Amino acid sequence: MKIFTLIAIVLLSVSCSSTSKPSTTKINALEVTEKLVKGQTTQAQVLENFGAPDVVEKTPEGDMWAYSRQNSESNSTGGGFNQYIPTGYFYALSNYHAGTENNTSSTNSASLVLYFSAKKVLRTYTYRTEKY
């Protein structure tokens, strides 16, 4: 009987914890500052470094390219059992109760808008990140 109590205590005292890692995005501040030089970077170099843009718009001054990336993070902890173990087998089992589970999630977004000259050279760009 004591072995059953010990096994029950061990099994019920384990709590769950999981974390999902954020997915990587091709757009980050380091890549933007290292790979984009106004007046020098060409459209071909941008394609090589960042891939195909999500939006392309033709303007009289040149092309506008836009990239948008999002990734999500979630974290879950708890969900195990908190126990009080007074003396006695039946009393110990009757005092188990489920613990609370904590869940958090957030979304990270990055947007990059590039403006090229008619000669397909980077004129200017804007880069923005948000976490919500």
N, C-alpha and C positions, 0 to 999 in steps of 0.2 A: 504494500500500500504506500509506503514511503517513497519507493522508486517512482510510482505513478505520479505522486505529488511533485516530486523533483522534476520529472519530465514535463509535466503540465506547466510548471513555473517557468522552466527554460523556454518552452515553446511559446508561451503567451507573453513573455517579457521582451521578445524580439520586436523591434519597431522597424518600419520600412522607411527607406530614404532613397530618392532618386533625383537625378539632375540631368536634364538634357542640355547638351552643349550647343551653343549657338552655331548656326551654319556660317561658313565663311562667305564673305562677299568680295567681289572683285573690286569694289570701290572703297578705299579707305584714305584717310588724310595723308598718310605717308606716300602711298602710290600717287596720289594727285599731285603733291608737291614735288615728288621726284621725277615724274614722267611727263608733266605738262609744263612747257615753257612758252609763254606768250611770244608770238612772232617767230618761233622756231619749230614747234611740234607740228607735224603734218597729220592729215586725216588718216593716212596709212599707218602711222605710228600709233595713233589712238586706237584704231581697229586692232592692231597687234596687241596692245596692252590691255584694253578694256573690252574687246569684242564688239559685236554689232550693237549699235545704239537702239534703245527702245522707241525713240521718236526721231524722225528726220524731217526738218522743215527747210524748204528753199526760200531764201530771202534775196532781195536785190544786192545786199552787201556780201552774201555768201551763205553757207549752210549753217543751220543750228541743229546740234545733236543733243539729245537728252538721255540720261541713264537714270534708272531708279532701282534700288535694291532694298529688300527688307529681309530681316531674319527675326525669329522669335526665340525667346528663352523661357523655359519653365522650370520651376523647382518645386518639389514636393517632399515634405518631411513629416514624420510622425506616423500616425495611423496604427501604432502598436498598442500594447496594453500597459496600463499603469496598474500595479497591483499592491494590495495591502495584504500581508500574510500574518494574521494572528495565529495563535495556536489552534490546531484542530483541522482536519482534512476538509470537512464540509464547510466550515466557516471560511477557510482560505479560498475555496472555489467560488463561494457566493459573493466575494468582495472584488472580483475582477470587473473592470469596466474599460470600455474602449477609450483610448487616448484620442486627442484631437489631431487632425491632420492639417498642416499648413501648406497652402498652394500659392505660389506667386508666379506671375508671368509678365513679360514685357516684350515689346516689339521695337527693334532698332531699324531706322530707315536712313538711307543715304541717297541724295540726289546730286547729279552732276549735269550741268548744262554748259555746252561748249559752243562758241561762236567762231566760225571760220571765215577767212577772207575769200574773195573770189578765186584766189590762187591756192586754196585748200590748205592754208596755214592758220594755226590757232591765233585768233585775235584776243579773245578773253574768255573767261569761264567763271561759273559760280559753283560752289560746293557747299552742301548743307547736310547736317545730320540731325536726327531727332530720336529720342527714346521716350516711349509712352507705354 
